[in-house]
Every structure is written in C-alpha cells, then in structure tokens.
Amino acid sequence: MRLLLKRGVVRCGHDGVVANVPSQTWVRVDSSPVLVEPDPAGRSISMCPNIGVNIKPCTTTLVVRTGYSTFVRIGGRPASLETVVGFTDGTPPGLVEYTVRDPGQDFVAATS
C-alpha cells in the first residue's frame, strides 16, 4: 500500500473534498509531505453536495478507523496509507465515510 501525501485526494462519500493538512513536514516524497497519525482526521471538507432540509453536509473528518502503517513511523507516529478510512460528520451519522481516491504518489509503499 502506498503512503498518503499532502497532495493526495481524499473525498467524503458524497464526493466532497478533504483538505489535507500534514502534521509533519520533514519527511516528503517528491516534495510533498507524508501524512501521519492523526491525519487526515479533524480536517475540513468542502463542496459536499449532500445539502437539503434536515440534511447536514460533510464538513469535517472524524477519527481514522483504519489505514495506518503498523511498521513505518515518522517522528514516532504511524504513516497514513492509501487505505485510510473514517467517518465524516455528515448525515446520516455514522454511515458516511471518507476514503482515499489517490494517494498522491506511486513511489513509496509500506505495510499496513
């Protein structure tokens, strides 16, 4: 599985865009920082089209449920992989996930 970078594409289940903000900046692949735990949790989501009466669009990513490396660590924190999955704060609660569409690189892989 490939490492997830800042320039990677993470989207909510409705196709809203997650803003990748790296927790560390010293380890990079092709000049883009590698995301580490807790990334991409707690990040803003824009352009979620899930809008309507009594419907809350996805605006924030919640805790990562799975997708950190058990082997590769950066600054003592597990690296985020292309398999990162977690819930958003959108409706219906506890059902809308965010996932990686593109990790942002094809060079470096790690074990989960």
PAKOLTOR-150686 format. One record per atom (N, C-alpha, C): residue number from 1; chain; atom name; z, y, x. Coordinates in pm, 1 decimal. Atoms other than C-alpha are relative to their C-alpha. Example, Ala and Ser with C-alpha at 12.3 -4.5 7.8 and 13.67 -1.06 7.14 Angstrom:
BEGIN
> 1	A	N	0.0	-119.0	89.0
> 1	A	CA	780.0	-450.0	1230.0
> 1	A	C	0.0	120.0	90.0
> 2	A	N	-6.0	-119.0	-82.0
> 2	A	CA	714.0	-106.0	1367.0
> 2	A	C	73.0	109.0	-77.0
//
This chain:
BEGIN
> 1	A	N	0.0	-117.3	82.9
> 1	A	CA	0.0	0.0	0.0
> 1	A	C	0.0	124.4	87.9
> 2	A	N	14.4	-121.7	-79.9
> 2	A	CA	-90.0	343.8	126.0
> 2	A	C	114.7	97.7	-23.7
> 3	A	N	-101.4	-104.5	12.0
> 3	A	CA	157.0	624.0	194.4
> 3	A	C	-51.9	111.5	-89.7
> 4	A	N	34.8	-110.2	88.7
> 4	A	CA	159.6	905.6	-62.9
> 4	A	C	19.1	131.8	73.8
> 5	A	N	-4.1	-129.0	-69.0
> 5	A	CA	79.7	1250.5	77.2
> 5	A	C	10.9	115.7	-98.1
> 6	A	N	-7.9	-120.9	81.3
> 6	A	CA	130.7	1604.4	-49.4
> 6	A	C	-130.9	23.6	-73.6
> 7	A	N	129.2	-25.7	63.9
> 7	A	CA	-242.7	1629.8	-122.2
> 7	A	C	-41.9	-112.3	-95.7
> 8	A	N	29.0	108.0	93.9
> 8	A	CA	-230.5	1307.6	-327.3
> 8	A	C	0.5	50.7	-143.8
> 9	A	N	9.4	-37.0	141.5
> 9	A	CA	-292.7	1313.2	-700.5
> 9	A	C	95.7	-87.2	-80.0
> 10	A	N	-96.0	67.6	87.2
> 10	A	CA	-3.6	1223.9	-931.9
> 10	A	C	-14.6	64.3	-137.3
> 11	A	N	22.5	-50.6	135.3
> 11	A	CA	-51.1	1255.5	-1308.9
> 11	A	C	95.3	-65.2	-99.0
> 12	A	N	-78.1	58.7	109.2
> 12	A	CA	154.0	1206.0	-1622.6
> 12	A	C	-92.4	-88.1	-83.3
> 13	A	N	77.5	90.1	83.3
> 13	A	CA	40.2	951.0	-1879.6
> 13	A	C	-99.1	68.7	-91.8
> 14	A	N	93.2	-77.5	82.1
> 14	A	CA	-134.5	1228.6	-2072.2
> 14	A	C	-102.5	73.1	86.0
> 15	A	N	90.7	-59.1	-99.6
> 15	A	CA	-320.2	1343.1	-1756.0
> 15	A	C	42.0	139.8	46.2
> 16	A	N	-51.4	-124.4	-56.7
> 16	A	CA	-100.4	1645.1	-1673.7
> 16	A	C	14.5	-14.6	151.3
> 17	A	N	0.1	0.9	-146.7
> 17	A	CA	-89.8	1740.2	-1303.6
> 17	A	C	141.0	23.4	55.8
> 18	A	N	-130.3	-11.9	-65.7
> 18	A	CA	226.4	1682.9	-1097.4
> 18	A	C	-17.2	81.4	128.2
> 19	A	N	2.1	-81.6	-122.2
> 19	A	CA	294.6	1944.5	-826.6
> 19	A	C	76.7	-73.9	109.7
> 20	A	N	-65.0	70.3	-111.1
> 20	A	CA	364.1	1752.7	-506.7
> 20	A	C	58.9	101.4	97.1
> 21	A	N	-71.3	-85.8	-94.6
> 21	A	CA	625.7	1937.4	-302.0
> 21	A	C	76.0	-93.1	93.6
> 22	A	N	-63.6	95.8	-90.9
> 22	A	CA	724.8	1743.3	10.2
> 22	A	C	142.5	38.9	37.4
> 23	A	N	-137.8	-21.4	-43.7
> 23	A	CA	1092.1	1702.1	103.2
> 23	A	C	9.9	11.1	151.4
> 24	A	N	4.4	-9.8	-145.6
> 24	A	CA	993.8	1681.8	469.2
> 24	A	C	-140.0	45.7	38.9
> 25	A	N	131.0	-49.9	-42.9
> 25	A	CA	711.0	1840.3	667.5
> 25	A	C	-36.8	-39.4	142.3
> 26	A	N	29.2	28.8	-140.6
> 26	A	CA	732.3	1700.0	1021.0
> 26	A	C	-88.2	-122.8	20.4
> 27	A	N	88.4	116.7	-11.8
> 27	A	CA	553.3	1364.9	959.0
> 27	A	C	-118.0	22.3	-94.0
> 28	A	N	121.6	-27.8	74.8
> 28	A	CA	193.5	1409.4	849.7
> 28	A	C	-106.1	-105.0	27.9
> 29	A	N	118.6	82.7	-18.4
> 29	A	CA	-121.0	1206.4	801.3
> 29	A	C	-118.0	92.0	-26.3
> 30	A	N	116.1	-88.6	12.4
> 30	A	CA	-440.3	1402.2	863.4
> 30	A	C	41.8	138.2	-51.3
> 31	A	N	-56.3	-133.9	23.5
> 31	A	CA	-236.2	1728.3	844.9
> 31	A	C	71.2	18.3	-134.6
> 32	A	N	-70.9	-11.9	127.4
> 32	A	CA	-80.1	1654.7	501.8
> 32	A	C	133.9	-73.7	9.4
> 33	A	N	-131.3	63.4	-8.5
> 33	A	CA	297.1	1583.3	481.9
> 33	A	C	11.0	-127.5	-85.2
> 34	A	N	-29.1	123.4	72.7
> 34	A	CA	407.1	1233.5	377.6
> 34	A	C	117.2	26.8	-94.3
> 35	A	N	-109.5	-15.9	94.9
> 35	A	CA	622.4	1230.9	64.0
> 35	A	C	103.4	-109.7	23.8
> 36	A	N	-110.5	93.3	-19.3
> 36	A	CA	963.9	1062.8	93.5
> 36	A	C	95.4	11.8	-119.3
> 37	A	N	-100.8	-6.2	105.6
> 37	A	CA	1252.1	984.6	-142.5
> 37	A	C	71.8	134.5	5.9
> 38	A	N	19.7	31.1	140.8
> 38	A	CA	1320.1	1163.3	-382.5
> 38	A	C	-138.0	36.8	-55.3
> 39	A	N	133.5	-39.0	47.5
> 39	A	CA	954.0	1278.4	-400.1
> 39	A	C	-66.5	-115.8	-72.8
> 40	A	N	28.5	-125.0	68.6
> 40	A	CA	787.4	1309.7	-647.7
> 40	A	C	91.2	29.6	-119.7
> 41	A	N	-93.6	-28.1	109.3
> 41	A	CA	1095.6	1322.4	-874.2
> 41	A	C	39.9	147.1	-1.6
> 42	A	N	-45.2	-137.7	16.3
> 42	A	CA	1202.5	1659.9	-1011.6
> 42	A	C	-108.3	103.9	23.0
> 43	A	N	111.0	-92.3	-23.1
> 43	A	CA	857.1	1815.7	-975.1
> 43	A	C	-60.2	45.3	-132.4
> 44	A	N	58.1	-54.6	122.6
> 44	A	CA	679.5	2032.9	-1229.0
> 44	A	C	-133.4	-67.1	-31.8
> 45	A	N	125.5	54.4	50.0
> 45	A	CA	392.0	1906.6	-1440.4
> 45	A	C	-70.0	111.1	-77.0
> 46	A	N	77.5	-102.4	70.9
> 46	A	CA	118.6	2143.9	-1555.4
> 46	A	C	-116.1	-65.1	-73.9
> 47	A	N	119.4	39.3	76.0
> 47	A	CA	-168.5	2110.7	-1801.2
> 47	A	C	14.2	-130.8	-77.9
> 48	A	N	-17.3	118.7	84.6
> 48	A	CA	-15.2	1825.8	-2005.2
> 48	A	C	-52.8	34.9	-140.0
> 49	A	N	59.3	-32.3	129.9
> 49	A	CA	-225.0	1818.9	-2324.1
> 49	A	C	78.9	-51.6	-120.8
> 50	A	N	-80.3	57.4	108.0
> 50	A	CA	47.7	1646.4	-2529.9
> 50	A	C	79.8	110.9	-68.6
> 51	A	N	-60.8	-117.5	62.8
> 51	A	CA	120.6	1953.8	-2743.8
> 51	A	C	-19.1	-8.6	-150.8
> 52	A	N	9.9	-1.6	145.9
> 52	A	CA	196.1	1982.7	-3114.3
> 52	A	C	136.6	21.9	-61.6
> 53	A	N	-125.4	-16.3	72.4
> 53	A	CA	463.8	2017.0	-3379.7
> 53	A	C	89.6	-119.0	30.9
> 54	A	N	-98.5	102.8	-35.6
> 54	A	CA	775.6	1822.5	-3272.3
> 54	A	C	-45.2	-89.6	115.7
> 55	A	N	47.2	74.4	-116.5
> 55	A	CA	592.6	1706.8	-2958.4
> 55	A	C	25.2	85.9	123.5
> 56	A	N	-28.4	-71.4	-124.1
> 56	A	CA	715.6	1807.2	-2613.4
> 56	A	C	-97.6	-47.0	107.7
> 57	A	N	87.2	39.4	-110.5
> 57	A	CA	455.1	1813.4	-2336.2
> 57	A	C	82.5	-35.8	123.5
> 58	A	N	-65.9	33.6	-126.3
> 58	A	CA	545.0	1668.1	-1998.0
> 58	A	C	6.1	126.1	86.0
> 59	A	N	-15.4	-117.8	-85.9
> 59	A	CA	686.3	1946.8	-1779.6
> 59	A	C	69.1	-32.6	131.8
> 60	A	N	-75.4	36.6	-120.4
> 60	A	CA	899.8	1761.6	-1521.0
> 60	A	C	-2.8	-151.2	20.4
> 61	A	N	-11.5	142.5	-32.7
> 61	A	CA	900.7	1427.3	-1341.3
> 61	A	C	147.9	-35.9	11.7
> 62	A	N	-137.4	49.0	-11.2
> 62	A	CA	1220.1	1224.7	-1365.6
> 62	A	C	8.1	-94.6	119.7
> 63	A	N	-25.0	85.9	-116.2
> 63	A	CA	1364.0	977.7	-1112.9
> 63	A	C	-109.1	-107.1	15.4
> 64	A	N	97.8	105.2	-31.2
> 64	A	CA	1124.4	735.4	-942.4
> 64	A	C	64.8	-135.2	-29.8
> 65	A	N	-51.7	133.3	33.4
> 65	A	CA	1172.9	383.9	-1083.2
> 65	A	C	-36.8	-103.0	105.5
> 66	A	N	46.3	92.7	-102.5
> 66	A	CA	971.1	200.5	-820.1
> 66	A	C	-108.0	67.5	83.6
> 67	A	N	109.1	-52.8	-80.4
> 67	A	CA	736.0	271.8	-532.8
> 67	A	C	38.2	57.0	134.9
> 68	A	N	-39.0	-42.9	-134.3
> 68	A	CA	937.8	349.1	-218.7
> 68	A	C	-10.4	-118.1	96.0
> 69	A	N	7.4	104.3	-101.3
> 69	A	CA	887.5	155.7	102.9
> 69	A	C	140.7	-48.2	35.0
> 70	A	N	-128.0	55.8	-43.9
> 70	A	CA	1170.2	-78.2	199.1
> 70	A	C	3.8	-11.2	152.0
> 71	A	N	9.9	15.3	-144.8
> 71	A	CA	1051.9	-75.9	560.3
> 71	A	C	-17.3	133.9	73.1
> 72	A	N	29.4	-126.6	-67.6
> 72	A	CA	915.0	268.5	654.0
> 72	A	C	93.6	109.7	-49.2
> 73	A	N	-90.1	-111.5	30.6
> 73	A	CA	1166.3	554.3	669.0
> 73	A	C	-35.8	119.8	86.0
> 74	A	N	24.0	-125.5	-70.7
> 74	A	CA	1123.1	916.5	767.3
> 74	A	C	125.5	83.7	-17.4
> 75	A	N	-125.8	-73.0	9.1
> 75	A	CA	1439.7	1104.4	850.7
> 75	A	C	104.9	-77.2	-77.3
> 76	A	N	-96.1	84.1	69.3
> 76	A	CA	1634.4	810.4	708.7
> 76	A	C	-30.8	-24.8	-146.3
> 77	A	N	35.2	16.0	141.1
> 77	A	CA	1462.1	829.8	369.2
> 77	A	C	-127.0	-83.2	-14.7
> 78	A	N	118.0	84.0	19.7
> 78	A	CA	1211.0	574.7	235.4
> 78	A	C	-125.0	83.1	-29.6
> 79	A	N	127.7	-65.3	26.6
> 79	A	CA	846.1	680.0	235.1
> 79	A	C	-48.0	-35.4	-140.5
> 80	A	N	59.3	23.0	131.9
> 80	A	CA	672.7	717.2	-102.9
> 80	A	C	-134.9	-68.9	17.8
> 81	A	N	124.3	76.3	-7.3
> 81	A	CA	387.3	476.3	-163.9
> 81	A	C	-89.2	30.7	-119.8
> 82	A	N	94.5	-21.7	109.4
> 82	A	CA	80.3	480.8	-386.4
> 82	A	C	41.8	-71.9	-128.3
> 83	A	N	-49.9	73.0	117.0
> 83	A	CA	275.6	253.9	-625.6
> 83	A	C	113.6	72.6	-72.4
> 84	A	N	-108.4	-76.5	62.5
> 84	A	CA	525.4	527.8	-723.9
> 84	A	C	-22.8	10.6	-151.4
> 85	A	N	1.9	-9.4	145.9
> 85	A	CA	607.7	517.3	-1096.6
> 85	A	C	135.4	51.1	-46.3
> 86	A	N	-122.8	-50.1	60.1
> 86	A	CA	864.2	708.3	-1300.1
> 86	A	C	-31.0	58.9	-136.3
> 87	A	N	19.5	-60.7	132.0
> 87	A	CA	916.3	867.6	-1640.9
> 87	A	C	-8.4	151.3	12.0
> 88	A	N	1.2	-145.5	11.8
> 88	A	CA	848.7	1226.4	-1743.4
> 88	A	C	97.5	40.5	-109.8
> 89	A	N	-87.5	-49.5	106.3
> 89	A	CA	1049.7	1446.4	-1978.5
> 89	A	C	-75.7	22.9	-130.7
> 90	A	N	81.8	-20.1	120.4
> 90	A	CA	767.4	1445.5	-2236.6
> 90	A	C	31.0	-100.4	-109.4
> 91	A	N	-20.1	91.3	112.1
> 91	A	CA	759.0	1276.3	-2575.3
> 91	A	C	-114.6	-99.8	-7.7
> 92	A	N	-130.4	50.7	40.1
> 92	A	CA	804.6	1004.9	-2667.3
> 92	A	C	89.4	-27.7	121.5
> 93	A	N	-92.9	16.0	-112.5
> 93	A	CA	1116.7	994.6	-2443.3
> 93	A	C	7.0	-145.1	48.5
> 94	A	N	-13.3	131.7	-60.0
> 94	A	CA	1140.4	702.5	-2203.6
> 94	A	C	-124.2	-86.6	-8.0
> 95	A	N	123.7	76.6	9.2
> 95	A	CA	779.7	597.4	-2255.9
> 95	A	C	-114.3	56.7	83.8
> 96	A	N	110.4	-62.4	-72.8
> 96	A	CA	556.5	846.2	-2074.2
> 96	A	C	29.0	-5.7	149.8
> 97	A	N	-17.4	16.4	-144.2
> 97	A	CA	516.0	756.8	-1707.1
> 97	A	C	-91.6	94.2	77.7
> 98	A	N	92.0	-63.4	-95.4
> 98	A	CA	373.4	941.7	-1410.9
> 98	A	C	-36.2	-104.9	103.5
> 99	A	N	51.0	97.3	-95.8
> 99	A	CA	162.4	744.0	-1166.1
> 99	A	C	-90.2	70.3	101.0
> 100	A	N	87.6	-52.0	-104.5
> 100	A	CA	-41.6	797.2	-851.6
> 100	A	C	-143.5	-36.9	-33.7
> 101	A	N	142.7	24.7	21.3
> 101	A	CA	-415.1	834.7	-909.4
> 101	A	C	-73.2	-11.5	133.2
> 102	A	N	60.2	2.7	-133.6
> 102	A	CA	-500.0	896.7	-542.6
> 102	A	C	110.1	35.8	99.5
> 103	A	N	-108.5	-29.3	-93.9
> 103	A	CA	-252.1	876.9	-251.0
> 103	A	C	-32.1	112.6	98.4
> 104	A	N	35.3	-112.1	-88.2
> 104	A	CA	-444.7	1144.6	-58.3
> 104	A	C	-45.1	-40.8	137.4
> 105	A	N	45.6	47.1	-131.7
> 105	A	CA	-543.4	926.1	236.4
> 105	A	C	-33.2	-148.3	-7.1
> 106	A	N	39.7	140.1	-9.2
> 106	A	CA	-697.4	592.8	334.6
> 106	A	C	32.6	-59.1	135.9
> 107	A	N	-24.4	39.9	-137.2
> 107	A	CA	-549.9	558.8	683.8
> 107	A	C	124.5	-85.2	20.2
> 108	A	N	-129.2	59.8	-33.5
> 108	A	CA	-184.9	453.5	676.6
> 108	A	C	58.4	-76.0	-119.0
> 109	A	N	-59.5	83.0	104.0
> 109	A	CA	-31.6	168.0	478.9
> 109	A	C	138.5	-43.5	45.0
> 110	A	N	-135.1	48.3	-28.1
> 110	A	CA	324.4	35.0	455.2
> 110	A	C	35.4	-106.4	-102.4
> 111	A	N	-44.6	101.0	94.5
> 111	A	CA	507.2	-248.4	286.6
> 111	A	C	92.8	62.1	-102.5
> 112	A	N	-92.3	-49.0	103.7
> 112	A	CA	695.7	-199.3	-35.7
> 112	A	C	124.9	-77.5	12.3
//
